[in-house]
Amino acid sequence: MQALLLPLHLTFVGLWLGCVLTEALFERALLGQGRDKELILSALHKRVDIFIEIPTFTMVLATGAMLLATAPKTPILYAKLGFALIAIATNTYCVYLVFKRHRLAVQGHWQAFDAVDHLQHKMGAIVLAGIMFALGLGLYLLHPTANG
């Protein structure tokens, strides 16, 4: 099982990263194209969060926790862990914002929708940065000379 854990973890990280980037693409394609498209966008983003993103980053957290039990404890590992936890915590907040934005779109509260949308995109940038820093440090730790 331990031999499969790292490839599984990296697969989930890749899926999560791909999901975040895909969401950014459909946000860019549909946002500002009219309120009817923004209603579709909010529903689509909510569905992706429920069926793909939440399960994926939950599996990143679970497999990462299992890997942590046997990993050499180094400052780089703790930095990687910090960036990963920032990404997961921020993504959890983003999910809340996605659900709130969808509710506002359904209710036709477009001014509030725009404010939540703006915040959601700022938080999404933090998620992406956290994933990228954690992934970069994690890949560095895989190098044979990384742990000394």
N, CA, C and O atoms as a GROMACS GRO file, in nm:
protein
  592
    1MET      N    1   0.082  -0.121   0.000
    1MET     CA    2   0.000   0.000   0.000
    1MET      C    3   0.086   0.126   0.000
    1MET      O    4   0.056   0.222  -0.071
    2GLN      N    5   0.194   0.127   0.080
    2GLN     CA    6   0.280   0.244   0.090
    2GLN      C    7   0.341   0.281  -0.046
    2GLN      O    8   0.357   0.399  -0.077
    3ALA      N    9   0.374   0.180  -0.127
    3ALA     CA   10   0.433   0.205  -0.259
    3ALA      C   11   0.334   0.275  -0.352
    3ALA      O   12   0.376   0.348  -0.442
    4LEU      N   13   0.206   0.253  -0.332
    4LEU     CA   14   0.104   0.317  -0.416
    4LEU      C   15   0.063   0.455  -0.365
    4LEU      O   16   0.002   0.532  -0.439
    5LEU      N   17   0.097   0.486  -0.242
    5LEU     CA   18   0.049   0.608  -0.180
    5LEU      C   19   0.101   0.735  -0.249
    5LEU      O   20   0.023   0.826  -0.276
    6LEU      N   21   0.229   0.742  -0.276
    6LEU     CA   22   0.285   0.862  -0.341
    6LEU      C   23   0.227   0.881  -0.481
    6LEU      O   24   0.184   0.992  -0.513
    7PRO      N   25   0.225   0.778  -0.567
    7PRO     CA   26   0.163   0.798  -0.699
    7PRO      C   27   0.016   0.839  -0.689
    7PRO      O   28  -0.032   0.920  -0.768
    8LEU      N   29  -0.055   0.782  -0.593
    8LEU     CA   30  -0.195   0.817  -0.572
    8LEU      C   31  -0.208   0.963  -0.530
    8LEU      O   32  -0.292   1.037  -0.581
    9HIS      N   33  -0.123   1.004  -0.436
    9HIS     CA   34  -0.124   1.143  -0.390
    9HIS      C   35  -0.096   1.239  -0.506
    9HIS      O   36  -0.167   1.338  -0.524
   10LEU      N   37   0.007   1.209  -0.584
   10LEU     CA   38   0.042   1.295  -0.696
   10LEU      C   39  -0.068   1.298  -0.803
   10LEU      O   40  -0.090   1.400  -0.867
   11THR      N   41  -0.137   1.187  -0.820
   11THR     CA   42  -0.250   1.183  -0.914
   11THR      C   43  -0.361   1.276  -0.867
   11THR      O   44  -0.417   1.352  -0.946
   12PHE      N   45  -0.393   1.270  -0.738
   12PHE     CA   46  -0.497   1.359  -0.685
   12PHE      C   47  -0.454   1.505  -0.691
   12PHE      O   48  -0.537   1.592  -0.719
   13VAL      N   49  -0.328   1.534  -0.665
   13VAL     CA   50  -0.278   1.671  -0.678
   13VAL      C   51  -0.296   1.719  -0.822
   13VAL      O   52  -0.342   1.831  -0.846
   14GLY      N   53  -0.259   1.634  -0.918
   14GLY     CA   54  -0.275   1.669  -1.059
   14GLY      C   55  -0.420   1.692  -1.097
   14GLY      O   56  -0.451   1.786  -1.171
   15LEU      N   57  -0.508   1.607  -1.047
   15LEU     CA   58  -0.652   1.625  -1.074
   15LEU      C   59  -0.702   1.756  -1.015
   15LEU      O   60  -0.778   1.829  -1.078
   16TRP      N   61  -0.659   1.786  -0.892
   16TRP     CA   62  -0.700   1.909  -0.826
   16TRP      C   63  -0.651   2.031  -0.905
   16TRP      O   64  -0.727   2.124  -0.931
   17LEU      N   65  -0.524   2.029  -0.941
   17LEU     CA   66  -0.467   2.139  -1.018
   17LEU      C   67  -0.542   2.155  -1.152
   17LEU      O   68  -0.575   2.266  -1.192
   18GLY      N   69  -0.567   2.045  -1.219
   18GLY     CA   70  -0.641   2.050  -1.344
   18GLY      C   71  -0.781   2.105  -1.326
   18GLY      O   72  -0.831   2.179  -1.411
   19CYS      N   73  -0.845   2.069  -1.217
   19CYS     CA   74  -0.978   2.118  -1.187
   19CYS      C   75  -0.977   2.269  -1.166
   19CYS      O   76  -1.060   2.341  -1.222
   20VAL      N   77  -0.882   2.318  -1.087
   20VAL     CA   78  -0.871   2.462  -1.061
   20VAL      C   79  -0.846   2.538  -1.191
   20VAL      O   80  -0.907   2.643  -1.213
   21LEU      N   81  -0.758   2.487  -1.275
   21LEU     CA   82  -0.729   2.554  -1.402
   21LEU      C   83  -0.849   2.550  -1.497
   21LEU      O   84  -0.876   2.647  -1.567
   22THR      N   85  -0.920   2.439  -1.499
   22THR     CA   86  -1.039   2.427  -1.583
   22THR      C   87  -1.147   2.525  -1.537
   22THR      O   88  -1.211   2.590  -1.619
   23GLU      N   89  -1.166   2.534  -1.407
   23GLU     CA   90  -1.264   2.630  -1.354
   23GLU      C   91  -1.226   2.772  -1.394
   23GLU      O   92  -1.312   2.852  -1.429
   24ALA      N   93  -1.098   2.804  -1.388
   24ALA     CA   94  -1.053   2.938  -1.428
   24ALA      C   95  -1.086   2.964  -1.575
   24ALA      O   96  -1.124   3.076  -1.612
   25LEU      N   97  -1.073   2.861  -1.658
   25LEU     CA   98  -1.104   2.878  -1.800
   25LEU      C   99  -1.253   2.901  -1.824
   25LEU      O  100  -1.289   2.990  -1.901
   26PHE      N  101  -1.340   2.823  -1.758
   26PHE     CA  102  -1.481   2.848  -1.784
   26PHE      C  103  -1.530   2.974  -1.713
   26PHE      O  104  -1.628   3.034  -1.757
   27GLU      N  105  -1.465   3.016  -1.606
   27GLU     CA  106  -1.496   3.146  -1.546
   27GLU      C  107  -1.465   3.257  -1.648
   27GLU      O  108  -1.546   3.347  -1.669
   28ARG      N  109  -1.348   3.247  -1.708
   28ARG     CA  110  -1.305   3.349  -1.804
   28ARG      C  111  -1.397   3.351  -1.927
   28ARG      O  112  -1.424   3.457  -1.983
   29ALA      N  113  -1.445   3.234  -1.967
   29ALA     CA  114  -1.529   3.226  -2.087
   29ALA      C  115  -1.670   3.279  -2.064
   29ALA      O  116  -1.730   3.338  -2.154
   30LEU      N  117  -1.724   3.260  -1.945
   30LEU     CA  118  -1.866   3.292  -1.923
   30LEU      C  119  -1.890   3.419  -1.841
   30LEU      O  120  -1.995   3.482  -1.854
   31LEU      N  121  -1.795   3.456  -1.758
   31LEU     CA  122  -1.815   3.574  -1.673
   31LEU      C  123  -1.817   3.701  -1.758
   31LEU      O  124  -1.732   3.719  -1.846
   32GLY      N  125  -1.914   3.786  -1.732
   32GLY     CA  126  -1.926   3.912  -1.805
   32GLY      C  127  -1.994   3.897  -1.940
   32GLY      O  128  -1.997   3.992  -2.018
   33GLN      N  129  -2.049   3.780  -1.968
   33GLN     CA  130  -2.117   3.755  -2.096
   33GLN      C  131  -2.269   3.768  -2.085
   33GLN      O  132  -2.343   3.726  -2.174
   34GLY      N  133  -2.314   3.826  -1.976
   34GLY     CA  134  -2.458   3.841  -1.953
   34GLY      C  135  -2.499   3.760  -1.831
   34GLY      O  136  -2.439   3.658  -1.798
   35ARG      N  137  -2.603   3.808  -1.767
   35ARG     CA  138  -2.647   3.744  -1.642
   35ARG      C  139  -2.696   3.601  -1.664
   35ARG      O  140  -2.682   3.517  -1.576
   36ASP      N  141  -2.754   3.572  -1.780
   36ASP     CA  142  -2.798   3.434  -1.807
   36ASP      C  143  -2.678   3.340  -1.811
   36ASP      O  144  -2.685   3.228  -1.760
   37LYS      N  145  -2.568   3.385  -1.870
   37LYS     CA  146  -2.446   3.302  -1.874
   37LYS      C  147  -2.383   3.291  -1.735
   37LYS      O  148  -2.327   3.187  -1.701
   38GLU      N  149  -2.392   3.396  -1.655
   38GLU     CA  150  -2.336   3.392  -1.520
   38GLU      C  151  -2.417   3.299  -1.429
   38GLU      O  152  -2.362   3.238  -1.338
   39LEU      N  153  -2.546   3.289  -1.454
   39LEU     CA  154  -2.628   3.192  -1.380
   39LEU      C  155  -2.585   3.049  -1.417
   39LEU      O  156  -2.573   2.964  -1.329
   40ILE      N  157  -2.563   3.024  -1.545
   40ILE     CA  158  -2.514   2.893  -1.590
   40ILE      C  159  -2.376   2.866  -1.530
   40ILE      O  160  -2.350   2.757  -1.481
   41LEU      N  161  -2.289   2.967  -1.534
   41LEU     CA  162  -2.155   2.955  -1.478
   41LEU      C  163  -2.160   2.917  -1.330
   41LEU      O  164  -2.088   2.827  -1.287
   42SER      N  165  -2.243   2.986  -1.255
   42SER     CA  166  -2.248   2.959  -1.110
   42SER      C  167  -2.297   2.817  -1.082
   42SER      O  168  -2.248   2.752  -0.990
   43ALA      N  169  -2.392   2.769  -1.161
   43ALA     CA  170  -2.442   2.632  -1.143
   43ALA      C  171  -2.336   2.530  -1.184
   43ALA      O  172  -2.316   2.429  -1.116
   44LEU      N  173  -2.268   2.556  -1.294
   44LEU     CA  174  -2.162   2.467  -1.342
   44LEU      C  175  -2.049   2.458  -1.240
   44LEU      O  176  -2.002   2.349  -1.207
   45HIS      N  177  -2.005   2.573  -1.190
   45HIS     CA  178  -1.895   2.575  -1.094
   45HIS      C  179  -1.934   2.501  -0.966
   45HIS      O  180  -1.853   2.429  -0.908
   46LYS      N  181  -2.057   2.519  -0.921
   46LYS     CA  182  -2.104   2.449  -0.802
   46LYS      C  183  -2.100   2.297  -0.823
   46LYS      O  184  -2.057   2.223  -0.735
   47ARG      N  185  -2.146   2.251  -0.940
   47ARG     CA  186  -2.145   2.107  -0.968
   47ARG      C  187  -2.003   2.051  -0.973
   47ARG      O  188  -1.978   1.943  -0.920
   48VAL      N  189  -1.913   2.124  -1.035
   48VAL     CA  190  -1.773   2.079  -1.042
   48VAL      C  191  -1.715   2.070  -0.901
   48VAL      O  192  -1.643   1.975  -0.869
   49ASP      N  193  -1.746   2.168  -0.817
   49ASP     CA  194  -1.698   2.164  -0.678
   49ASP      C  195  -1.751   2.041  -0.605
   49ASP      O  196  -1.675   1.972  -0.536
   50ILE      N  197  -1.878   2.013  -0.619
   50ILE     CA  198  -1.940   1.900  -0.547
   50ILE      C  199  -1.884   1.766  -0.594
   50ILE      O  200  -1.847   1.682  -0.512
   51PHE      N  201  -1.878   1.747  -0.725
   51PHE     CA  202  -1.847   1.614  -0.778
   51PHE      C  203  -1.699   1.589  -0.807
   51PHE      O  204  -1.656   1.474  -0.815
   52ILE      N  205  -1.620   1.695  -0.822
   52ILE     CA  206  -1.479   1.676  -0.855
   52ILE      C  207  -1.386   1.741  -0.753
   52ILE      O  208  -1.304   1.673  -0.692
   53GLU      N  209  -1.400   1.871  -0.734
   53GLU     CA  210  -1.300   1.944  -0.655
   53GLU      C  211  -1.298   1.904  -0.508
   53GLU      O  212  -1.191   1.875  -0.454
   54ILE      N  213  -1.413   1.902  -0.442
   54ILE     CA  214  -1.415   1.867  -0.299
   54ILE      C  215  -1.361   1.725  -0.276
   54ILE      O  216  -1.274   1.706  -0.191
   55PRO      N  217  -1.410   1.624  -0.351
   55PRO     CA  218  -1.353   1.490  -0.331
   55PRO      C  219  -1.203   1.485  -0.360
   55PRO      O  220  -1.129   1.412  -0.293
   56THR      N  221  -1.158   1.560  -0.459
   56THR     CA  222  -1.017   1.554  -0.497
   56THR      C  223  -0.928   1.617  -0.391
   56THR      O  224  -0.830   1.555  -0.350
   57PHE      N  225  -0.961   1.739  -0.345
   57PHE     CA  226  -0.872   1.797  -0.244
   57PHE      C  227  -0.885   1.727  -0.110
   57PHE      O  228  -0.794   1.733  -0.028
   58THR      N  229  -0.996   1.661  -0.087
   58THR     CA  230  -1.009   1.578   0.034
   58THR      C  231  -0.914   1.458   0.026
   58THR      O  232  -0.852   1.420   0.125
   59MET      N  233  -0.904   1.399  -0.092
   59MET     CA  234  -0.811   1.287  -0.110
   59MET      C  235  -0.665   1.334  -0.106
   59MET      O  236  -0.578   1.260  -0.060
   60VAL      N  237  -0.638   1.455  -0.153
   60VAL     CA  238  -0.502   1.511  -0.139
   60VAL      C  239  -0.469   1.522   0.009
   60VAL      O  240  -0.359   1.485   0.051
   61LEU      N  241  -0.562   1.573   0.087
   61LEU     CA  242  -0.540   1.586   0.232
   61LEU      C  243  -0.520   1.449   0.297
   61LEU      O  244  -0.429   1.432   0.378
   62ALA      N  245  -0.604   1.353   0.262
   62ALA     CA  246  -0.595   1.219   0.324
   62ALA      C  247  -0.466   1.147   0.286
   62ALA      O  248  -0.397   1.093   0.373
   63THR      N  249  -0.433   1.146   0.158
   63THR     CA  250  -0.310   1.077   0.118
   63THR      C  251  -0.186   1.151   0.168
   63THR      O  252  -0.086   1.088   0.204
   64GLY      N  253  -0.193   1.283   0.171
   64GLY     CA  254  -0.083   1.362   0.225
   64GLY      C  255  -0.060   1.333   0.373
   64GLY      O  256   0.055   1.323   0.418
   65ALA      N  257  -0.168   1.320   0.447
   65ALA     CA  258  -0.155   1.288   0.590
   65ALA      C  259  -0.092   1.151   0.609
   65ALA      O  260  -0.010   1.132   0.699
   66MET      N  261  -0.131   1.055   0.526
   66MET     CA  262  -0.071   0.921   0.536
   66MET      C  263   0.077   0.923   0.500
   66MET      O  264   0.158   0.855   0.564
   67LEU      N  265   0.114   1.001   0.398
   67LEU     CA  266   0.255   1.013   0.360
   67LEU      C  267   0.336   1.084   0.468
   67LEU      O  268   0.453   1.052   0.490
   68LEU      N  269   0.275   1.178   0.535
   68LEU     CA  270   0.345   1.256   0.638
   68LEU      C  271   0.394   1.167   0.751
   68LEU      O  272   0.497   1.194   0.812
   69ALA      N  273   0.320   1.062   0.779
   69ALA     CA  274   0.356   0.974   0.890
   69ALA      C  275   0.495   0.913   0.874
   69ALA      O  276   0.564   0.888   0.973
   70THR      N  277   0.538   0.889   0.750
   70THR     CA  278   0.667   0.824   0.727
   70THR      C  279   0.772   0.915   0.663
   70THR      O  280   0.885   0.872   0.640
   71ALA      N  281   0.736   1.040   0.635
   71ALA     CA  282   0.829   1.131   0.567
   71ALA      C  283   0.933   1.186   0.663
   71ALA      O  284   0.902   1.212   0.780
   72PRO      N  285   1.056   1.202   0.616
   72PRO     CA  286   1.158   1.268   0.700
   72PRO      C  287   1.115   1.412   0.729
   72PRO      O  288   1.079   1.486   0.638
   73LYS      N  289   1.118   1.449   0.854
   73LYS     CA  290   1.072   1.582   0.895
   73LYS      C  291   1.183   1.684   0.875
   73LYS      O  292   1.281   1.687   0.949
   74THR      N  293   1.166   1.766   0.772
   74THR     CA  294   1.266   1.868   0.737
   74THR      C  295   1.195   2.003   0.726
   74THR      O  296   1.072   2.007   0.713
   75PRO      N  297   1.269   2.112   0.732
   75PRO     CA  298   1.207   2.243   0.712
   75PRO      C  299   1.135   2.256   0.578
   75PRO      O  300   1.031   2.320   0.569
   76ILE      N  301   1.191   2.195   0.474
   76ILE     CA  302   1.126   2.201   0.343
   76ILE      C  303   0.992   2.126   0.346
   76ILE      O  304   0.894   2.171   0.288
   77LEU      N  305   0.991   2.013   0.414
   77LEU     CA  306   0.864   1.939   0.426
   77LEU      C  307   0.760   2.024   0.498
   77LEU      O  308   0.644   2.028   0.457
   78TYR      N  309   0.800   2.092   0.605
   78TYR     CA  310   0.704   2.174   0.679
   78TYR      C  311   0.657   2.293   0.595
   78TYR      O  312   0.541   2.334   0.606
   79ALA      N  313   0.744   2.349   0.512
   79ALA     CA  314   0.703   2.456   0.421
   79ALA      C  315   0.603   2.402   0.319
   79ALA      O  316   0.502   2.467   0.291
   80LYS      N  317   0.632   2.284   0.265
   80LYS     CA  318   0.540   2.220   0.170
   80LYS      C  319   0.403   2.197   0.235
   80LYS      O  320   0.299   2.226   0.177
   81LEU      N  321   0.407   2.144   0.356
   81LEU     CA  322   0.284   2.119   0.430
   81LEU      C  323   0.207   2.249   0.454
   81LEU      O  324   0.084   2.252   0.441
   82GLY      N  325   0.279   2.356   0.488
   82GLY     CA  326   0.213   2.486   0.509
   82GLY      C  327   0.143   2.535   0.385
   82GLY      O  328   0.027   2.577   0.392
   83PHE      N  329   0.211   2.530   0.270
   83PHE     CA  330   0.149   2.574   0.145
   83PHE      C  331   0.030   2.486   0.108
   83PHE      O  332  -0.072   2.535   0.060
   84ALA      N  333   0.043   2.355   0.131
   84ALA     CA  334  -0.067   2.263   0.101
   84ALA      C  335  -0.188   2.293   0.189
   84ALA      O  336  -0.301   2.293   0.140
   85LEU      N  337  -0.165   2.318   0.316
   85LEU     CA  338  -0.277   2.347   0.406
   85LEU      C  339  -0.342   2.482   0.374
   85LEU      O  340  -0.463   2.498   0.387
   86ILE      N  341  -0.260   2.579   0.333
   86ILE     CA  342  -0.316   2.708   0.289
   86ILE      C  343  -0.407   2.685   0.168
   86ILE      O  344  -0.517   2.739   0.161
   87ALA      N  345  -0.359   2.606   0.072
   87ALA     CA  346  -0.438   2.579  -0.048
   87ALA      C  347  -0.568   2.508  -0.014
   87ALA      O  348  -0.674   2.543  -0.066
   88ILE      N  349  -0.562   2.408   0.073
   88ILE     CA  350  -0.684   2.332   0.109
   88ILE      C  351  -0.781   2.419   0.188
   88ILE      O  352  -0.901   2.419   0.161
   89ALA      N  353  -0.730   2.494   0.286
   89ALA     CA  354  -0.818   2.580   0.366
   89ALA      C  355  -0.881   2.688   0.280
   89ALA      O  356  -1.000   2.717   0.292
   90THR      N  357  -0.802   2.748   0.192
   90THR     CA  358  -0.854   2.852   0.105
   90THR      C  359  -0.953   2.795   0.005
   90THR      O  360  -1.053   2.859  -0.028
   91ASN      N  361  -0.927   2.675  -0.044
   91ASN     CA  362  -1.020   2.611  -0.137
   91ASN      C  363  -1.152   2.579  -0.067
   91ASN      O  364  -1.259   2.589  -0.127
   92THR      N  365  -1.144   2.540   0.058
   92THR     CA  366  -1.267   2.515   0.135
   92THR      C  367  -1.349   2.644   0.145
   92THR      O  368  -1.471   2.641   0.129
   93TYR      N  369  -1.283   2.755   0.172
   93TYR     CA  370  -1.352   2.885   0.175
   93TYR      C  371  -1.408   2.919   0.037
   93TYR      O  372  -1.518   2.971   0.027
   94CYS      N  373  -1.333   2.889  -0.068
   94CYS     CA  374  -1.381   2.914  -0.204
   94CYS      C  375  -1.508   2.835  -0.234
   94CYS      O  376  -1.599   2.885  -0.301
   95VAL      N  377  -1.514   2.713  -0.186
   95VAL     CA  378  -1.636   2.633  -0.206
   95VAL      C  379  -1.755   2.705  -0.143
   95VAL      O  380  -1.862   2.713  -0.203
   96TYR      N  381  -1.737   2.756  -0.022
   96TYR     CA  382  -1.843   2.835   0.042
   96TYR      C  383  -1.884   2.952  -0.047
   96TYR      O  384  -2.002   2.979  -0.066
   97LEU      N  385  -1.783   3.022  -0.102
   97LEU     CA  386  -1.812   3.137  -0.188
   97LEU      C  387  -1.883   3.095  -0.317
   97LEU      O  388  -1.973   3.165  -0.364
   98VAL      N  389  -1.843   2.982  -0.374
   98VAL     CA  390  -1.909   2.931  -0.495
   98VAL      C  391  -2.056   2.902  -0.467
   98VAL      O  392  -2.142   2.938  -0.548
   99PHE      N  393  -2.084   2.839  -0.355
   99PHE     CA  394  -2.224   2.810  -0.319
   99PHE      C  395  -2.302   2.939  -0.294
   99PHE      O  396  -2.416   2.952  -0.336
  100LYS      N  397  -2.239   3.033  -0.226
  100LYS     CA  398  -2.305   3.162  -0.198
  100LYS      C  399  -2.330   3.238  -0.328
  100LYS      O  400  -2.438   3.294  -0.348
  101ARG      N  401  -2.232   3.239  -0.416
  101ARG     CA  402  -2.246   3.308  -0.544
  101ARG      C  403  -2.360   3.248  -0.625
  101ARG      O  404  -2.438   3.321  -0.688
  102HIS      N  405  -2.372   3.115  -0.625
  102HIS     CA  406  -2.481   3.050  -0.699
  102HIS      C  407  -2.616   3.090  -0.640
  102HIS      O  408  -2.710   3.121  -0.713
  103ARG      N  409  -2.625   3.088  -0.508
  103ARG     CA  410  -2.751   3.128  -0.443
  103ARG      C  411  -2.788   3.271  -0.481
  103ARG      O  412  -2.904   3.298  -0.512
  104LEU      N  413  -2.692   3.361  -0.480
  104LEU     CA  414  -2.717   3.500  -0.517
  104LEU      C  415  -2.760   3.513  -0.663
  104LEU      O  416  -2.846   3.594  -0.696
  105ALA      N  417  -2.700   3.433  -0.751
  105ALA     CA  418  -2.738   3.436  -0.893
  105ALA      C  419  -2.881   3.387  -0.911
  105ALA      O  420  -2.959   3.448  -0.985
  106VAL      N  421  -2.916   3.279  -0.843
  106VAL     CA  422  -3.052   3.225  -0.853
  106VAL      C  423  -3.154   3.328  -0.803
  106VAL      O  424  -3.262   3.341  -0.859
  107GLN      N  425  -3.117   3.400  -0.698
  107GLN     CA  426  -3.207   3.500  -0.640
  107GLN      C  427  -3.205   3.633  -0.716
  107GLN      O  428  -3.287   3.722  -0.689
  108GLY      N  429  -3.112   3.647  -0.811
  108GLY     CA  430  -3.104   3.770  -0.889
  108GLY      C  431  -3.040   3.886  -0.815
  108GLY      O  432  -3.061   4.002  -0.852
  109HIS      N  433  -2.962   3.858  -0.713
  109HIS     CA  434  -2.893   3.962  -0.636
  109HIS      C  435  -2.755   3.987  -0.701
  109HIS      O  436  -2.652   3.943  -0.649
  110TRP      N  437  -2.757   4.056  -0.813
  110TRP     CA  438  -2.638   4.066  -0.897
  110TRP      C  439  -2.528   4.154  -0.839
  110TRP      O  440  -2.410   4.128  -0.862
  111GLN      N  441  -2.564   4.256  -0.765
  111GLN     CA  442  -2.459   4.339  -0.704
  111GLN      C  443  -2.382   4.257  -0.600
  111GLN      O  444  -2.259   4.263  -0.596
  112ALA      N  445  -2.454   4.182  -0.519
  112ALA     CA  446  -2.389   4.095  -0.420
  112ALA      C  447  -2.313   3.983  -0.492
  112ALA      O  448  -2.204   3.945  -0.449
  113PHE      N  449  -2.370   3.929  -0.600
  113PHE     CA  450  -2.301   3.828  -0.681
  113PHE      C  451  -2.165   3.878  -0.725
  113PHE      O  452  -2.065   3.808  -0.714
  114ASP      N  453  -2.162   4.001  -0.777
  114ASP     CA  454  -2.036   4.059  -0.826
  114ASP      C  455  -1.933   4.071  -0.715
  114ASP      O  456  -1.815   4.045  -0.737
  115ALA      N  457  -1.976   4.111  -0.596
  115ALA     CA  458  -1.883   4.125  -0.483
  115ALA      C  459  -1.827   3.989  -0.441
  115ALA      O  460  -1.707   3.976  -0.418
  116VAL      N  461  -1.913   3.889  -0.432
  116VAL     CA  462  -1.869   3.755  -0.393
  116VAL      C  463  -1.780   3.697  -0.503
  116VAL      O  464  -1.680   3.631  -0.475
  117ASP      N  465  -1.817   3.721  -0.627
  117ASP     CA  466  -1.737   3.673  -0.740
  117ASP      C  467  -1.595   3.729  -0.734
  117ASP      O  468  -1.498   3.656  -0.755
  118HIS      N  469  -1.583   3.857  -0.706
  118HIS     CA  470  -1.452   3.920  -0.697
  118HIS      C  471  -1.367   3.856  -0.586
  118HIS      O  472  -1.249   3.826  -0.607
  119LEU      N  473  -1.427   3.835  -0.471
  119LEU     CA  474  -1.356   3.771  -0.360
  119LEU      C  475  -1.318   3.627  -0.394
  119LEU      O  476  -1.208   3.581  -0.364
  120GLN      N  477  -1.411   3.556  -0.457
  120GLN     CA  478  -1.386   3.416  -0.496
  120GLN      C  479  -1.264   3.407  -0.587
  120GLN      O  480  -1.182   3.316  -0.572
  121HIS      N  481  -1.250   3.498  -0.680
  121HIS     CA  482  -1.136   3.494  -0.772
  121HIS      C  483  -1.006   3.527  -0.701
  121HIS      O  484  -0.902   3.470  -0.733
  122LYS      N  485  -1.009   3.619  -0.607
  122LYS     CA  486  -0.888   3.648  -0.528
  122LYS      C  487  -0.846   3.523  -0.450
  122LYS      O  488  -0.728   3.488  -0.447
  123MET      N  489  -0.942   3.458  -0.386
  123MET     CA  490  -0.912   3.337  -0.308
  123MET      C  491  -0.864   3.225  -0.400
  123MET      O  492  -0.776   3.148  -0.363
  124GLY      N  493  -0.923   3.215  -0.518
  124GLY     CA  494  -0.880   3.114  -0.614
  124GLY      C  495  -0.734   3.130  -0.654
  124GLY      O  496  -0.665   3.030  -0.677
  125ALA      N  497  -0.688   3.252  -0.663
  125ALA     CA  498  -0.547   3.276  -0.694
  125ALA      C  499  -0.458   3.225  -0.581
  125ALA      O  500  -0.349   3.173  -0.606
  126ILE      N  501  -0.504   3.239  -0.458
  126ILE     CA  502  -0.427   3.187  -0.343
  126ILE      C  503  -0.424   3.035  -0.348
  126ILE      O  504  -0.320   2.974  -0.320
  127VAL      N  505  -0.536   2.973  -0.382
  127VAL     CA  506  -0.541   2.827  -0.394
  127VAL      C  507  -0.438   2.782  -0.498
  127VAL      O  508  -0.359   2.692  -0.472
  128LEU      N  509  -0.441   2.844  -0.615
  128LEU     CA  510  -0.348   2.805  -0.722
  128LEU      C  511  -0.203   2.823  -0.678
  128LEU      O  512  -0.121   2.734  -0.700
  129ALA      N  513  -0.172   2.935  -0.615
  129ALA     CA  514  -0.034   2.958  -0.568
  129ALA      C  515   0.005   2.855  -0.463
  129ALA      O  516   0.117   2.803  -0.467
  130GLY      N  517  -0.084   2.824  -0.371
  130GLY     CA  518  -0.056   2.724  -0.268
  130GLY      C  519  -0.027   2.587  -0.328
  130GLY      O  520   0.067   2.520  -0.288
  131ILE      N  521  -0.110   2.547  -0.424
  131ILE     CA  522  -0.089   2.418  -0.490
  131ILE      C  523   0.046   2.416  -0.560
  131ILE      O  524   0.122   2.320  -0.547
  132MET      N  525   0.077   2.522  -0.632
  132MET     CA  526   0.200   2.525  -0.710
  132MET      C  527   0.324   2.523  -0.620
  132MET      O  528   0.420   2.452  -0.648
  133PHE      N  529   0.322   2.602  -0.511
  133PHE     CA  530   0.437   2.602  -0.419
  133PHE      C  531   0.451   2.466  -0.351
  133PHE      O  532   0.562   2.413  -0.340
  134ALA      N  533   0.339   2.408  -0.305
  134ALA     CA  534   0.345   2.278  -0.238
  134ALA      C  535   0.394   2.171  -0.336
  134ALA      O  536   0.477   2.087  -0.301
  135LEU      N  537   0.342   2.174  -0.457
  135LEU     CA  538   0.384   2.075  -0.557
  135LEU      C  539   0.533   2.091  -0.590
  135LEU      O  540   0.606   1.992  -0.598
  136GLY      N  541   0.576   2.214  -0.608
  136GLY     CA  542   0.717   2.237  -0.637
  136GLY      C  543   0.808   2.187  -0.526
  136GLY      O  544   0.909   2.121  -0.553
  137LEU      N  545   0.773   2.218  -0.403
  137LEU     CA  546   0.854   2.171  -0.290
  137LEU      C  547   0.847   2.019  -0.277
  137LEU      O  548   0.947   1.954  -0.245
  138GLY      N  549   0.729   1.963  -0.301
  138GLY     CA  550   0.715   1.818  -0.294
  138GLY      C  551   0.799   1.748  -0.400
  138GLY      O  552   0.862   1.646  -0.371
  139LEU      N  553   0.800   1.801  -0.520
  139LEU     CA  554   0.884   1.741  -0.625
  139LEU      C  555   1.031   1.757  -0.592
  139LEU      O  556   1.111   1.668  -0.620
  140TYR      N  557   1.069   1.870  -0.532
  140TYR     CA  558   1.207   1.888  -0.489
  140TYR      C  559   1.244   1.782  -0.385
  140TYR      O  560   1.354   1.726  -0.389
  141LEU      N  561   1.153   1.755  -0.294
  141LEU     CA  562   1.180   1.656  -0.190
  141LEU      C  563   1.197   1.515  -0.245
  141LEU      O  564   1.257   1.429  -0.180
  142LEU      N  565   1.145   1.490  -0.363
  142LEU     CA  566   1.162   1.358  -0.426
  142LEU      C  567   1.301   1.339  -0.483
  142LEU      O  568   1.343   1.227  -0.509
  143HIS      N  569   1.373   1.448  -0.501
  143HIS     CA  570   1.509   1.438  -0.555
  143HIS      C  571   1.599   1.367  -0.452
  143HIS      O  572   1.590   1.396  -0.333
  144PRO      N  573   1.683   1.277  -0.496
  144PRO     CA  574   1.764   1.198  -0.402
  144PRO      C  575   1.852   1.281  -0.308
  144PRO      O  576   1.880   1.237  -0.196
  145THR      N  577   1.894   1.399  -0.348
  145THR     CA  578   1.982   1.479  -0.261
  145THR      C  579   1.906   1.576  -0.172
  145THR      O  580   1.967   1.647  -0.093
  146ALA      N  581   1.773   1.580  -0.183
  146ALA     CA  582   1.694   1.679  -0.109
  146ALA      C  583   1.699   1.659   0.042
  146ALA      O  584   1.695   1.757   0.117
  147ASN      N  585   1.708   1.537   0.086
  147ASN     CA  586   1.703   1.509   0.230
  147ASN      C  587   1.839   1.474   0.287
  147ASN      O  588   1.851   1.412   0.393
  148GLY      N  589   1.940   1.516   0.215
  148GLY     CA  590   2.067   1.515   0.271
  148GLY      C  591   2.167   1.413   0.266
  148GLY      O  592   2.275   1.430   0.323
   0.00000   0.00000   0.00000
